[in-house]
Structures are given as structure tokens and as C-alpha cells.
Amino acid sequence: MIEKTSGIVLRNFKYSDSGIITHLFTEKFGRLAVMVKGAGGRKSGKHLSYLQPLNVVEVMIYNKPAREIQQLKEISLHFSPAGISGNPVKSAMALFLGEVLYSVLKEETPQPEMYDYIYDSIRWFDNLQEGVPNFHIAFLAGMCSYLGIEPSGSREAGDMVFDYLNGTFCAIPPAHGHYEGKHLSAILSSVFSSSWDEMKNIPLTGNDRNEALGAILKYYSFHFPSLKKINSVEVLKQVFR
């Protein structure tokens, strides 16, 4: 059966000299792997430009639910965040976020609220002029509620530590030992309590930003064993050093 859906590009893997497998998070099916023939050849520029991380595409596929990889019939570009290709910060962020989403979004079922959150975030990213360096942190913090792992506990008092295992801010360090120190916990408290618009005004140094990112990824990894080492995070950290 031929099906049509919009999808957000997560990652691509070369399959052959003339084909790639692109992993999408789609509006209609959730996670979807699609074979794109001809995308690895000499005249593949158009397809490759469509399949950059965080681009939103429209695809028509020959859908066979029993298949792990669906065959592509048609693809077109729906939306591409402006300025990514010429902006090393935005480019590194798009690559990084695509890799994280590839690791945590595994369900092959529709997730409309998650899809809308990611799509709206990409639109925000496209228009963002101030606070760009904090976007990826705000995005990952905001996505926690859609993943069912939003931290709890009081965040108003500064004398708190963040419990990675239970996802809570607490006054007494937990006995299990998986918690963050007070300085970084205070930064995480601000991050998790702020809206996207407020995040751009949080004064983070490059080191603070990298430590906060590392802490959020560590928190994710407690809940998502599939979140292996994110290769692109080192590129992103270099950008902010």
C-alpha cells in the first residue's frame, strides 16, 4: 500500500554506492527507516540536501508493516531550518539533536504530541536570533516531559542536588550515589524551570553549557539504555570551548 506522511530527518547510513537508509520520525508512523535509492550517486545532490538532520520532508512509501526498511516512492522537502549550512553552531546542533533523537525515539507508532513538540522546536530554531548556544539544552530539557521523565521536586532552594536515578531535586544526597553536585544542580534547576524564551537569557559560560549538556545526557542514559555514546557531542563541545 502506498502511504504518504511528513517526517523529520534523524540520521542517514550509507547502504550501497548508490543508496542510503534514512531514519525519520514521522507524523503517521512514528519511527521509520526508508531506503532512498540513488542518493549516494553522482547526481544525488537534491536528495542529500533534503536529508540533512532536522529537515522536514514529505515522503510517499510502499508501506509493508512487516518490513524493517520501507521502500521510497517519492520525497519532497517540506521545511529546512534556515542558516544551518552556513552556521557552524546551528549545524553542529542539528547533527547532535538528530543523533540523540535517533537513539531515544524507537516506537514505530504515531506519537502526535512528540512530533508536534519536535516540529515546533525546529520552527523556533529556524527563527532564533538570540540565545542560539542554549537551544539544544532547552530542547532536551523540554522533551523530558514528552518522554515521561520530567524531573520533580522543589527547585527554588539553591541548596539542592539532582538525583539522576529518580529524576528529582532533593536536599539530602541519595544513598545510591547517582547525583549531581550543588553547583551544576543549580544550573539544571534553572534549565528545567525555564521556557525556551527564558533560556536565551540564562548566562551560561561555555564550560557551564558543556557540563549541563553532559548532565542532561547522563540523566537520559539512566532511562534510555539505547542512548549510547553520542559521537557528535564532542564536535558540539568544541564549538563552545
URZI-V494936 format. One record per pair of residues at least 24 apart in sequence whose C-alpha atoms are under 6 Angstrom apart, sorted by the first residue. I is the first residue (numbers start at 1). GAP is how many residues later the second one is. D is the distance in whole Angstrom. If there is no record, write none. Layout:
# URZI-V494936
[[I;GAP;D] [I;GAP;D]]
This chain:
# URZI-V494936
[[1;61;6] [1;62;5] [2;59;6] [2;60;5] [2;61;6] [3;57;6] [3;58;5] [4;55;6] [4;56;4] [5;53;6] [5;54;6] [6;51;6] [6;52;4] [7;49;6] [7;50;5] [8;46;6] [8;47;6] [8;48;5] [9;44;5] [9;45;5] [9;46;6] [10;43;5] [10;88;4] [10;92;6] [28;82;5] [29;79;6] [29;80;5] [29;81;5] [30;78;5] [30;79;5] [30;80;4] [31;76;6] [31;77;5] [33;36;5] [34;35;5] [34;36;5] [34;37;6] [35;36;5] [35;37;6] [36;36;6] [50;27;6] [53;41;6] [53;42;6] [53;45;5] [55;25;5] [81;45;5] [82;44;6] [92;144;6] [96;136;5] [103;123;6] [103;124;5] [131;69;4] [141;51;6] [155;34;6] [161;24;5] [164;55;5] [206;34;5] [206;35;6]]
